Amino acid sequence: MTLKEKEWVLSLSKEHKFKLMESMLKQNAFGEYMAFIKILLDAPIHKGGISTDEINIIWKKYSNKENTNK
């Protein structure tokens, strides 16, 4: 991913980032999800990064849905 693309990702609203993460998980796009959250985790929060705790909320929400579908 280019620097411009990373900057674009970091410029998105937190809500949009969460929606993208959920969409990737629903589509079983785990590679894309991991690359996406790496960008968010590597960046400082004041520059558009997201904390591990907030990312874990999305993951737990997804994994709970997966467990109820079995």
C-alpha distances in whole Angstrom, upper triangle without the diagonal:
4,7,8,6,7,10,11,10,13,15,16,19,20,22,19,16,19,20,16,17,20,19,17,20,22,21,20,16,16,13,11,13,13,9,10,13,11,10,13,15,14,14,18,20,21,17,16,16,18,21,21,24,23,20,23,25,23,23,27,27,25,27,30,30,29,32,35,34,35
4,5,5,6,9,10,11,13,14,16,20,21,23,20,18,21,22,19,19,23,22,20,23,25,24,24,20,20,17,15,17,16,12,13,15,14,11,14,17,15,14,18,20,20,17,16,17,19,22,23,26,25,22,26,28,25,26,29,30,28,30,33,33,33,36,38,37,39
4,5,5,6,9,10,11,12,15,18,19,22,19,17,21,22,19,20,24,23,21,24,27,26,26,22,22,19,17,18,17,14,13,15,14,10,13,15,13,12,15,17,17,14,14,14,18,21,22,25,24,22,25,27,25,26,30,30,29,31,34,34,34,37,39,38,40
4,5,5,6,9,10,10,13,16,18,20,18,16,20,21,18,20,23,22,21,24,26,25,26,22,22,20,17,19,19,15,14,16,16,12,14,17,15,14,17,18,18,14,14,15,18,22,23,26,24,23,26,27,25,26,30,30,29,31,34,34,34,37,39,38,40
4,5,5,6,9,10,11,15,16,18,15,14,17,18,15,16,20,19,17,20,23,21,22,18,19,17,14,15,16,12,11,14,13,10,12,15,14,13,16,17,18,14,13,14,17,20,21,24,22,20,23,25,22,23,27,27,26,28,31,30,30,34,35,35,37
4,5,5,6,9,10,14,14,17,15,12,16,17,14,15,19,18,17,20,22,22,22,18,18,16,13,14,14,10,9,11,10,7,9,12,11,10,13,14,15,11,10,11,13,17,18,21,19,17,21,22,20,21,25,25,24,26,29,29,29,32,34,34,36
4,5,5,6,9,12,14,16,14,13,16,18,16,17,20,20,19,22,25,24,25,21,21,20,17,17,17,14,12,13,13,9,10,13,12,10,12,13,13,9,9,10,14,17,19,22,20,19,22,23,22,23,27,27,26,29,31,31,32,35,36,36,38
4,5,5,7,10,12,14,12,11,15,15,13,15,18,18,17,21,23,22,23,20,20,19,16,16,17,14,12,14,14,11,11,15,14,12,15,15,15,11,10,12,14,18,20,22,20,18,22,23,21,22,26,25,25,28,30,29,30,33,35,34,37
4,5,6,9,10,12,10,8,11,12,10,12,15,15,14,17,19,19,20,17,17,16,13,13,14,11,8,10,11,8,8,12,12,11,13,13,14,11,8,9,11,15,17,19,16,15,18,19,17,19,22,22,21,24,26,26,27,30,31,31,33
4,6,8,9,12,10,9,12,14,12,13,17,17,17,19,22,22,22,20,19,18,15,15,15,13,10,11,11,8,7,10,10,8,10,9,10,7,4,6,9,13,15,17,15,14,18,19,17,19,22,22,22,25,27,27,28,31,32,32,35
4,7,9,11,10,9,13,14,13,15,18,18,19,21,23,23,25,22,22,21,18,17,18,16,13,14,15,12,11,14,14,11,12,11,11,8,6,9,12,15,18,20,17,17,21,21,19,22,25,24,24,27,29,29,30,33,34,34,37
4,6,8,6,6,10,11,10,12,15,15,16,18,20,21,22,20,20,20,17,16,17,16,12,13,15,12,11,14,15,13,14,13,13,11,8,10,11,15,17,19,15,15,19,18,17,19,22,21,21,24,26,26,27,30,31,31,34
4,5,5,6,9,10,11,12,14,15,17,19,20,21,23,21,21,22,19,17,19,18,14,14,17,14,12,15,17,14,15,12,12,11,8,10,11,14,17,17,14,14,18,17,15,18,21,20,20,23,25,24,26,29,30,30,33
4,5,5,6,9,10,11,12,14,15,17,18,20,21,20,20,20,18,15,17,17,13,12,15,13,10,13,15,13,13,10,12,11,8,9,8,11,13,13,10,11,14,13,12,15,17,16,17,20,22,22,24,26,27,27,30
4,5,5,6,9,10,11,12,14,15,16,18,20,19,19,21,18,16,18,18,14,14,17,16,13,16,18,17,17,14,15,15,12,12,11,14,15,15,11,12,15,13,11,15,17,15,16,19,20,20,22,24,25,25,28
4,5,5,6,9,10,10,12,14,15,16,18,17,18,19,16,14,16,16,12,13,16,15,13,16,18,17,18,15,16,15,12,13,12,15,17,17,13,13,16,15,12,15,18,16,16,20,21,20,22,25,25,25,28
4,5,5,6,9,10,11,12,14,15,17,15,15,16,13,11,13,13,9,9,12,11,9,12,15,14,15,13,15,14,10,10,9,12,13,14,11,10,13,13,10,13,16,15,15,18,20,19,21,23,24,25,27
4,5,5,6,9,10,11,12,14,15,15,15,16,14,11,13,14,11,10,14,13,11,13,16,16,17,14,17,16,12,12,10,12,13,13,9,8,11,10,7,10,13,11,11,15,16,16,18,20,21,21,24
4,5,5,6,9,10,10,12,14,14,15,16,14,11,15,15,12,12,16,16,14,16,19,19,20,18,20,19,15,15,13,16,16,16,13,11,14,12,9,12,14,12,12,15,17,15,17,20,20,20,23
4,5,5,6,9,10,11,12,11,12,13,10,9,12,12,9,10,14,13,12,15,17,17,19,18,20,18,15,14,13,16,16,17,14,12,14,14,10,12,15,14,13,16,18,17,18,21,22,21,24
4,5,5,6,9,10,11,9,10,11,9,6,9,11,8,8,12,12,11,13,16,16,18,17,20,18,15,13,12,14,13,14,11,9,11,11,7,9,12,11,10,13,15,14,15,18,19,19,22
4,5,5,6,9,10,10,11,13,11,9,12,14,11,11,15,16,14,16,19,20,22,20,22,22,18,17,14,16,15,15,12,10,11,11,7,8,11,9,7,11,12,11,12,16,16,16,19
4,5,5,6,9,8,10,13,11,9,13,14,12,13,16,17,16,18,21,21,24,22,24,23,19,19,17,19,18,19,16,14,15,14,11,11,14,12,10,13,15,13,14,17,18,17,20
4,6,5,6,5,7,9,7,6,10,11,9,11,14,15,15,17,19,20,23,22,24,23,19,18,17,18,17,18,16,13,14,15,11,11,14,13,10,13,16,14,14,17,19,17,20
4,5,5,6,6,10,9,7,10,12,11,12,15,16,16,17,20,21,24,22,25,24,21,19,17,18,16,17,15,12,12,13,9,8,11,10,7,9,12,11,10,14,15,14,16
4,5,8,9,13,12,10,14,16,15,15,18,20,19,21,24,25,27,25,28,27,23,22,20,21,20,20,18,15,15,15,11,11,13,11,8,10,12,10,9,13,14,12,15
4,5,8,11,10,10,13,15,14,16,18,20,20,21,24,25,28,27,29,28,24,23,22,23,22,22,20,17,18,18,14,13,16,15,11,13,15,13,12,16,17,15,17
4,6,9,9,9,11,13,14,15,17,19,19,20,23,24,27,26,29,28,25,23,21,22,20,21,20,16,17,17,14,12,15,14,11,11,14,13,11,14,16,14,16
4,6,6,6,9,10,11,12,14,16,17,18,20,22,25,24,27,25,22,21,20,21,19,21,19,16,17,18,14,13,16,16,13,14,17,16,14,18,20,18,19
4,5,5,6,9,10,10,12,14,15,16,18,20,23,23,26,24,21,19,18,19,17,19,18,14,14,16,13,11,14,15,12,12,16,16,14,17,19,18,19
4,5,5,6,9,10,11,13,15,15,17,19,22,23,26,23,21,19,18,19,18,20,19,15,16,19,16,14,17,18,15,16,20,19,18,21,23,22,23
4,5,5,6,9,10,11,13,14,15,17,20,21,23,21,18,17,16,18,17,19,18,14,16,18,15,14,18,18,15,17,20,20,18,22,24,23,24
4,6,5,6,8,10,11,12,14,16,19,18,21,20,17,15,14,15,14,16,14,11,12,14,11,10,14,14,12,14,17,17,16,19,21,21,22
4,5,5,6,9,10,10,12,14,17,18,21,19,17,14,13,14,13,15,15,11,12,15,13,11,15,16,14,15,18,19,18,20,23,23,24
4,6,5,7,9,10,11,13,16,17,20,18,15,13,14,15,14,17,16,13,15,17,15,14,18,19,17,18,22,22,21,24,26,26,27
4,5,5,7,9,10,11,15,15,17,15,12,11,11,13,13,16,14,11,14,15,13,13,17,17,16,18,21,21,21,23,26,25,27
4,5,5,6,8,10,13,13,16,14,12,9,8,10,9,12,11,8,10,13,11,11,14,16,15,16,19,20,20,22,24,25,26
4,5,5,6,9,12,13,16,14,12,9,10,11,10,14,13,10,13,16,14,14,17,19,18,19,22,23,23,25,27,28,29
4,6,5,6,10,11,14,11,9,7,9,11,12,15,14,12,15,17,16,16,20,21,20,21,24,25,25,27,30,30,31
4,6,6,8,8,11,9,7,4,5,8,9,12,11,9,12,14,13,14,17,18,18,20,22,23,24,26,28,29,30
4,6,8,8,12,11,9,6,6,7,7,10,10,9,11,14,14,14,17,19,19,20,22,24,24,26,28,29,31
4,7,9,12,10,10,7,9,10,10,14,14,13,15,18,18,18,21,22,22,23,26,27,27,29,32,33,34
4,6,8,6,7,5,8,9,11,15,14,13,16,18,18,19,22,23,23,25,27,29,29,31,33,34,36
4,5,5,7,5,8,9,12,14,14,14,17,19,19,20,23,24,25,26,28,30,31,32,34,36,37
4,5,5,4,6,7,11,12,11,12,15,16,17,19,21,22,23,25,26,28,29,31,33,34,36
4,6,7,9,11,14,16,15,16,19,20,20,22,24,25,26,28,30,31,32,34,36,37,39
4,6,9,12,15,17,16,16,19,20,20,22,25,25,26,28,30,31,32,34,36,37,39
4,7,10,13,15,13,13,17,17,17,19,22,22,22,25,27,27,29,31,32,33,35
4,7,10,12,10,10,14,15,15,16,19,20,20,22,24,25,26,29,30,31,33
4,7,8,7,7,10,11,11,13,16,16,17,19,21,22,23,25,27,28,30
4,5,5,6,9,10,11,13,14,16,17,19,20,22,23,25,26,28,30
4,5,5,6,9,10,10,12,14,15,16,18,20,21,22,24,26,27
4,5,5,6,9,10,10,12,14,15,16,19,20,21,22,24,26
4,5,5,7,9,10,11,13,15,16,17,19,20,22,23,25
4,5,5,6,9,10,11,12,14,16,17,19,20,22,24
4,5,5,6,8,10,10,12,14,15,16,18,20,21
4,5,5,6,9,10,11,12,14,15,17,19,21
4,6,5,6,9,10,11,12,14,16,17,19
4,5,5,6,8,10,10,12,14,15,17
4,5,5,6,8,10,10,12,14,16
4,6,5,6,9,10,11,13,15
4,5,5,6,9,10,11,13
4,5,5,6,9,10,11
4,5,5,6,9,10
4,5,5,6,9
4,6,5,7
4,5,6
4,6
4
